[in-house]
Amino acid sequence: CHAAVQANRGDLDRALDHGRQALALDEPRDVLYLVALYRGLLGFIEVSAGHSQEALDWMAPLTAALQDAGYRDPCVFRFVPDQVEALIALGRVDEAEATLDPYERAAEQHARRSALALAARARGLLLAAGGQAEAALTELDRAIRIERELRRPFHQARALLALGLVARRAKHKR
């Protein structure tokens, strides 16, 4: 919990330390859900710090392990949008697309609005990386609307930040 609070406050060094400590305590117990939670959080911290490869190192093994264990709900895979963001930052757009597609389908299939919002933010970033600024802005607007409805200010802020970056690159001054 300390790691998540510190990460959301921007204290990334302390968040990383606490996240590593939590992982070290629970990884030997082989509780996959907790290991995925901690690795996803550590990936988010690294994405937030601009360390895309390090983020992928934390998150890469998670999807296959969770699927093999029978997990299907997209809320268990909440790290995927951060993984997509890291892949985009590294220029691995095709891999980002292949990573995001099943997450989006699961979000729709399970009707998880929180996952739909995260998927829309990731899709917006992916569209922007592909030069489709207008479509990206539409997806990011969708993410912002859903996050506002869900009353998740932190995630809404992340979607607003992404919208601002895409709008600036597209030369939309307003």
C-alpha positions as CSV (number, residue, x, y, z in Angstrom):
1,C,0.0,0.0,0.0
2,H,2.8,2.4,0.8
3,A,4.4,1.8,-2.6
4,A,1.1,2.6,-4.4
5,V,0.5,5.8,-2.4
6,Q,4.1,6.9,-2.9
7,A,3.9,6.2,-6.6
8,N,0.7,8.2,-7.0
9,R,2.2,11.1,-5.1
10,G,5.3,11.0,-7.3
11,D,7.8,9.8,-4.7
12,L,9.1,7.2,-7.1
13,D,12.3,6.2,-5.4
14,R,10.5,5.3,-2.1
15,A,7.7,3.7,-4.1
16,L,10.2,1.5,-5.9
17,D,11.9,0.5,-2.7
18,H,8.6,-0.4,-1.0
19,G,7.4,-2.2,-4.1
20,R,10.6,-4.3,-4.2
21,Q,10.2,-5.1,-0.5
22,A,6.6,-6.3,-1.0
23,L,7.6,-8.4,-3.9
24,A,10.5,-9.9,-2.0
25,L,8.2,-10.9,0.8
26,D,5.4,-12.4,-1.3
27,E,7.2,-13.8,-4.3
28,P,8.7,-16.8,-2.5
29,R,5.1,-17.7,-1.3
30,D,4.2,-18.0,-5.0
31,V,0.9,-16.2,-4.8
32,L,0.6,-15.2,-8.4
33,Y,-2.1,-12.6,-8.0
34,L,0.0,-10.7,-5.4
35,V,3.2,-11.1,-7.5
36,A,1.3,-9.7,-10.5
37,L,0.0,-6.8,-8.5
38,Y,3.5,-5.9,-7.2
39,R,5.2,-6.4,-10.6
40,G,2.5,-4.3,-12.3
41,L,3.0,-1.5,-9.7
42,L,6.7,-1.7,-10.2
43,G,6.2,-1.4,-13.9
44,F,3.9,1.6,-13.4
45,I,6.6,3.3,-11.3
46,E,9.2,2.7,-14.0
47,V,6.9,4.0,-16.7
48,S,6.3,7.1,-14.5
49,A,10.0,7.6,-14.2
50,G,10.5,7.3,-18.0
51,H,12.3,3.9,-17.7
52,S,10.4,2.0,-20.3
53,Q,12.7,-1.0,-20.6
54,E,12.8,-1.5,-16.8
55,A,9.0,-1.3,-16.8
56,L,8.8,-4.1,-19.4
57,D,11.2,-6.2,-17.4
58,W,8.8,-6.1,-14.5
59,M,5.6,-6.7,-16.5
60,A,6.7,-8.9,-19.4
61,P,6.1,-12.3,-17.8
62,L,2.8,-11.5,-16.2
63,T,0.3,-11.9,-19.0
64,A,1.2,-15.5,-19.9
65,A,1.5,-16.5,-16.2
66,L,-1.9,-15.1,-15.3
67,Q,-3.6,-16.6,-18.4
68,D,-2.0,-20.0,-17.7
69,A,-3.4,-19.8,-14.2
70,G,-6.9,-19.2,-15.6
71,Y,-7.3,-15.5,-14.9
72,R,-9.5,-13.8,-17.5
73,D,-10.9,-10.7,-15.8
74,P,-9.2,-7.6,-17.2
75,C,-8.9,-6.0,-13.8
76,V,-6.3,-8.6,-13.0
77,F,-4.4,-7.4,-16.0
78,R,-4.5,-3.7,-15.0
79,F,-0.8,-3.4,-15.8
80,V,-1.4,-3.9,-19.6
81,P,-2.0,-0.2,-20.4
82,D,1.3,0.7,-18.7
83,Q,3.0,-2.1,-20.6
84,V,1.5,-0.7,-23.9
85,E,2.8,2.8,-22.9
86,A,6.3,1.4,-22.3
87,L,6.3,-0.5,-25.6
88,I,5.2,2.7,-27.5
89,A,8.0,4.7,-25.8
90,L,10.5,2.1,-27.1
91,G,9.1,2.3,-30.6
92,R,7.6,-1.3,-30.5
93,V,4.2,-0.2,-31.8
94,D,3.3,-3.6,-33.4
95,E,4.0,-5.3,-30.1
96,A,2.0,-2.7,-28.3
97,E,-1.0,-3.3,-30.6
98,A,-0.8,-7.1,-30.1
99,T,-0.6,-6.5,-26.3
100,L,-3.5,-4.1,-26.2
101,D,-6.0,-5.9,-28.4
102,P,-6.8,-8.9,-26.1
103,Y,-7.0,-6.5,-23.1
104,E,-9.5,-4.3,-24.9
105,R,-11.6,-7.4,-25.9
106,A,-11.6,-8.6,-22.4
107,A,-12.6,-5.2,-21.1
108,E,-15.6,-5.1,-23.5
109,Q,-16.5,-8.8,-22.9
110,H,-16.5,-8.3,-19.1
111,A,-18.0,-4.8,-19.3
112,R,-15.4,-3.5,-16.9
113,R,-15.6,0.3,-17.2
114,S,-12.3,0.9,-15.4
115,A,-10.6,-1.4,-17.8
116,L,-12.4,0.3,-20.8
117,A,-11.1,3.6,-19.6
118,L,-7.5,2.4,-19.3
119,A,-7.8,0.7,-22.7
120,A,-9.0,3.9,-24.3
121,R,-6.1,5.8,-22.9
122,A,-3.7,3.2,-24.2
123,R,-5.5,3.1,-27.5
124,G,-5.2,6.8,-27.8
125,L,-1.5,6.7,-27.2
126,L,-1.1,3.9,-29.8
127,L,-3.1,5.8,-32.4
128,A,-1.0,8.9,-31.8
129,A,2.2,6.8,-32.2
130,G,0.8,5.7,-35.6
131,G,0.2,9.3,-36.7
132,Q,-3.6,9.2,-36.2
133,A,-3.9,12.3,-34.0
134,E,-7.7,12.9,-34.5
135,A,-8.6,9.3,-33.7
136,A,-6.2,9.4,-30.7
137,L,-7.9,12.5,-29.4
138,T,-11.3,10.9,-29.6
139,E,-10.1,7.8,-27.7
140,L,-8.5,10.0,-25.0
141,D,-11.6,12.1,-24.7
142,R,-13.5,8.8,-24.1
143,A,-11.0,7.7,-21.5
144,I,-11.4,11.1,-19.7
145,R,-15.2,10.9,-19.7
146,I,-15.2,7.3,-18.3
147,E,-12.6,8.2,-15.6
148,R,-14.7,11.3,-14.6
149,E,-17.8,9.1,-14.4
150,L,-15.9,6.6,-12.3
151,R,-14.5,9.4,-10.1
152,R,-11.0,8.2,-10.5
153,P,-9.1,11.5,-10.4
154,F,-5.6,10.0,-10.7
155,H,-6.5,8.0,-13.8
156,Q,-8.4,11.0,-15.2
157,A,-5.3,13.1,-14.8
158,R,-3.2,10.5,-16.7
159,A,-5.7,10.6,-19.5
160,L,-5.7,14.4,-19.5
161,L,-1.9,14.4,-19.6
162,A,-1.9,12.0,-22.6
163,L,-4.6,14.2,-24.3
164,G,-2.4,17.3,-23.8
165,L,0.7,15.6,-25.2
166,V,-1.2,14.4,-28.3
167,A,-3.0,17.7,-28.8
168,R,0.3,19.6,-28.6
169,R,2.0,17.3,-31.1
170,A,-1.0,17.7,-33.4
171,K,-0.7,21.5,-33.0
172,H,-4.1,21.9,-31.4
173,K,-3.4,24.9,-29.3
174,R,-6.8,25.0,-27.5
